[in-house]
Amino acid sequence: MVESLRLAPVGPYDLSANESPFAPLPGVLEAVRESFGEFTRYPDPACAELRAELAGGLGVSAEGVAVGAGSVALIRDLLAEYAATPDAEVVFAWRSYEGCRVAVQLVGAVSVPVPLCADRHDLPAMADSITERTSMVVVCNPNNPTGTIIGRTELEQFLDRVPGHVLVVVDEAYRDFSSGPDAPDATLAARHRSNVVVVRTFSKAYGLAGLRVGYALADEPVATALRARALPYGVSAAAQRAAVVSMHAREALGQRVAQLVQRRGLLVDGLRSAGLHVPDSHANFVWLALGGHTGAFARACREAGVRVKAFPGEGVRITVGEAEAIDRVISVASRHHHGPVPLQGHH
């Protein structure tokens, strides 16, 4: 069994931010402690060791890899480089990752949100939304907050429809929690299509959310532009070292992912047994489309000592965290079987 970092939390369980409930992977704390004596020095601005490790694992040149302070920083820098004009349009699914929508607004581009279809990206509609003003398309796979995925064939068919001058950013922050032949992996597309960028993070499965480190795989000119735009010394030495060490803890990572996937199944089964609609999740969270009952469910969870992420009028996202927290959420859902929470969610 993998020991939880939060065996006896003070206050409520927090299942709102998709954080890992586990302690850092083996060797990570030691590596971070070793970096304490170097705090008077700047970190490597090129993140050379981490980029080399990533390139080796991905089977690409280090020149095609960029590192940033989390995947959201890389998405922001991509937008700033390729879509920072008042008439530039950025197409993305909605509801999807909030950070993308915020970043589009920050760079002054035009948001083109395309509604989900049955909790999934509507790729045909997204392709139809591309105009001569479109600079970028963002695909979140698995999708946050619904947890649904786009199959590899679907993605390739979509990419065939995207003009070559439009950059496609595939956000795979949660890919480690998905398995099977259709599990998200756009790295092959990125190797063969110069307009595809894959962004990933060490915040989720690897549990380095507080250290802020993510990476992008891209065509070399795009990766070079990302590195040039990156905030100088934006990824700390501790973060770089922790990421490198984490990459070598594959067995422990696999065990933790397997345990989270098992807990996810228990959570899904429990919520469905309470009569709630839960889409199949390929991430470390589940989605309940509760519509106008969202607030009531979130308050009931809070009263039970669990925070969930509420999207007013739409639904709640529940991180797969501590076993006790999952039991409490299921208990809330079961108690509300005849209460204010509906038996079926709303799409």
Residue pairs with C-beta under 8 A, 6 or more apart in sequence:
1 259
2 22
2 252
2 255
2 256
2 259
3 22
3 23
4 21
4 22
4 23
4 322
4 323
5 20
5 21
5 22
5 23
5 24
6 13
6 21
6 321
6 322
9 322
11 305
12 302
12 305
12 306
12 307
13 305
13 306
13 307
13 321
13 322
13 324
13 325
13 328
14 307
14 319
14 321
15 285
15 306
15 307
15 308
15 309
15 318
15 319
15 320
15 321
15 325
15 329
16 307
16 308
16 309
16 317
16 319
17 209
17 309
17 319
18 144
18 174
18 204
18 283
18 284
18 285
18 317
18 319
19 203
19 207
19 209
19 319
19 321
20 204
20 205
20 206
20 207
20 209
20 256
20 284
21 321
21 322
22 207
22 256
23 207
24 32
24 207
24 208
24 242
25 206
25 207
25 245
25 246
25 249
25 252
25 253
25 256
26 249
26 252
27 245
27 248
27 249
28 208
28 242
28 245
28 246
28 249
30 245
31 238
31 241
31 242
31 244
31 245
32 211
32 238
32 241
32 242
34 241
35 236
35 237
35 238
35 241
38 237
39 237
41 237
42 233
43 233
43 235
43 236
43 237
43 239
43 240
44 237
44 240
45 232
45 233
46 227
47 67
47 235
47 240
48 62
49 240
49 244
50 67
50 213
50 215
50 235
50 240
50 243
50 244
51 62
51 65
51 66
51 67
51 215
52 62
53 243
53 244
53 247
54 62
54 65
54 67
54 215
54 217
54 247
55 61
55 62
55 64
55 65
57 247
58 65
58 187
58 217
60 187
60 191
60 217
61 220
63 220
63 223
63 224
64 217
64 218
64 219
64 220
64 223
65 215
65 216
65 217
65 218
65 223
66 74
66 215
66 216
66 218
66 223
66 226
66 227
66 230
67 213
67 214
67 215
67 216
67 230
67 235
67 240
68 74
68 77
68 213
68 214
68 215
68 216
68 226
68 230
68 234
68 235
69 212
69 213
69 214
69 231
69 234
69 235
69 239
70 201
70 203
70 212
70 213
70 214
71 171
71 173
71 199
71 200
71 201
71 203
71 214
71 215
71 216
72 99
72 103
72 214
73 212
73 214
73 230
73 231
73 234
74 199
74 214
74 215
74 216
74 226
75 99
75 100
75 103
75 138
75 169
75 171
75 199
76 103
76 106
76 107
77 226
77 229
77 230
78 136
78 167
78 169
78 197
78 199
78 216
78 222
78 226
79 90
79 103
79 104
79 106
79 107
79 109
79 136
80 107
80 229
81 225
81 226
81 229
82 88
82 135
82 136
82 167
83 89
83 90
83 104
83 107
83 109
83 135
83 136
83 167
84 107
84 108
84 109
85 108
85 109
85 135
86 108
86 109
86 110
87 110
87 133
88 109
88 110
88 133
88 134
88 135
88 136
89 109
89 110
89 111
89 112
89 131
89 133
89 134
89 135
90 104
90 109
90 110
90 111
90 112
90 134
90 135
90 136
90 137
90 138
91 112
91 114
91 126
91 129
91 130
91 134
91 136
91 137
91 138
92 100
92 101
92 104
92 111
92 112
92 113
92 114
92 126
92 137
92 138
92 139
92 140
93 113
93 114
93 115
93 116
93 121
93 122
93 126
93 139
93 140
93 143
94 101
94 113
94 114
94 115
94 116
95 116
95 145
95 146
95 311
95 314
96 116
96 121
96 138
96 140
96 143
96 144
96 145
97 138
97 140
97 143
97 144
97 171
97 173
100 138
100 140
100 171
101 111
101 113
104 110
104 111
105 111
109 135
109 136
110 133
112 129
112 134
114 121
114 122
114 125
114 126
114 129
115 122
115 125
116 122
116 143
116 146
117 125
118 347
119 143
119 146
119 148
119 279
119 287
119 289
119 347
120 143
120 146
120 148
120 149
120 150
121 139
121 140
121 141
121 143
121 148
121 150
123 150
123 154
123 155
123 157
123 158
126 137
126 139
126 158
127 158
127 161
127 162
130 137
130 161
130 162
130 163
130 166
134 163
134 166
135 166
135 167
136 166
136 167
136 168
136 169
137 162
137 166
137 167
137 168
137 169
138 168
138 169
138 171
139 150
139 155
139 158
139 168
139 169
139 170
139 171
140 171
140 173
141 149
141 150
141 155
141 170
141 171
141 172
141 175
141 184
141 186
142 148
142 149
142 172
142 174
142 175
142 177
142 178
142 184
142 281
142 282
142 283
143 149
143 283
144 173
144 174
144 283
144 285
144 317
145 285
145 287
145 309
145 311
145 315
145 317
146 279
146 281
146 287
147 174
147 279
147 280
147 281
147 282
147 283
147 285
147 286
147 287
148 279
148 280
148 281
148 282
149 178
149 182
149 183
149 184
149 282
150 158
150 184
151 182
152 181
152 182
152 184
152 185
153 182
155 170
155 186
155 189
156 189
159 168
159 189
159 193
159 196
162 168
162 195
164 194
164 195
165 195
166 195
167 195
167 196
167 197
167 222
168 193
168 195
168 196
168 197
169 197
169 199
170 184
170 186
170 189
170 190
170 196
170 197
170 198
170 199
171 199
172 184
172 185
172 186
172 198
172 199
172 200
173 199
173 200
173 201
173 203
173 204
173 214
174 204
174 205
174 282
174 283
174 284
175 183
175 184
175 185
175 200
176 204
176 205
176 253
176 257
177 204
177 205
177 257
177 260
177 261
177 264
177 282
177 283
177 284
178 184
178 282
178 283
179 261
183 282
184 282
186 196
186 198
187 198
187 217
189 196
189 198
190 196
190 197
190 198
190 217
190 218
190 219
194 219
194 221
194 222
195 219
196 218
196 219
197 216
197 217
197 218
197 219
197 222
198 216
198 217
198 218
199 214
199 215
199 216
200 214
200 215
200 216
200 217
201 213
201 214
201 215
202 208
202 211
202 213
202 214
202 239
202 242
202 243
202 246
203 209
203 212
203 213
203 214
204 284
205 253
205 256
205 257
205 284
206 243
206 246
206 253
207 246
207 256
208 239
208 242
208 243
208 246
211 236
211 238
211 239
211 242
211 243
212 235
212 236
212 239
213 235
213 239
213 240
213 242
213 243
216 223
216 226
217 223
218 226
246 253
260 284
260 320
263 320
263 321
263 323
263 326
264 281
264 284
264 286
264 320
266 326
266 330
267 286
267 318
267 320
267 326
267 329
267 330
268 278
268 280
268 281
268 286
270 326
270 329
270 330
270 333
270 334
271 278
271 286
271 288
271 329
271 330
271 333
272 278
273 334
274 330
274 333
274 334
274 336
274 337
275 337
275 343
275 344
276 288
276 333
276 341
276 342
276 343
276 344
276 345
277 288
277 289
277 344
277 345
278 286
278 287
278 288
278 345
279 286
279 287
281 287
284 319
284 320
285 317
285 318
285 319
285 320
286 317
286 318
286 320
287 315
287 316
287 317
287 318
288 297
288 315
288 316
288 317
288 318
288 345
289 314
289 315
289 345
289 346
289 347
290 297
290 314
290 315
290 316
290 341
290 342
290 345
290 346
291 313
291 314
291 315
291 342
291 345
291 346
292 313
293 340
293 341
293 342
294 310
294 311
294 312
294 313
294 314
294 315
294 316
295 310
295 312
296 336
296 339
296 340
296 341
297 308
297 310
297 316
297 332
297 333
297 336
297 341
298 308
298 310
298 316
300 332
300 335
300 336
300 341
301 307
301 308
301 316
301 328
301 329
301 332
304 328
304 329
304 331
304 332
305 328
306 325
306 328
306 329
306 332
308 316
308 317
308 318
308 319
308 329
309 316
309 317
309 318
309 319
310 316
311 317
315 345
315 346
318 329
320 326
333 341
337 343
